Amino acid sequence: METEEKERIRREKLGEYFLNLSNTVLGSTVLGALALLLVEQEKASVNNVFVLLIAGLIGVVFLALLGNEYFKK
């Protein structure tokens, strides 16, 4: 019984970790994209911002799904 409780707590902690990591990635990509937009106004820079945002959103979705899987188990 004690090992089941430890396993449940471990899964909850891992789920929280991945969800918090997802939030951090989202915040950093948004702030990074805003910083790029404020510093440079060239067309190439705007394209880099979109690439950064898309990569960040893919990472956020992946980490959120991973965290959610740990909570479901």
Sequence and secondary structure as in RCSB ss.txt:
>XXXX:A:sequence
METEEKERIRREKLGEYFLNLSNTVLGSTVLGALALLLVEQEKASVNNVFVLLIAGLIGVVFLALLGNEYFKK
>XXXX:A:secstr
 HHHHHHHHHHHHHHHHHHHHHHHHHHHHHHHHHHHHHH  SHHHHHHHHHHHHHHHHHHHHHHHHHHHHHH 
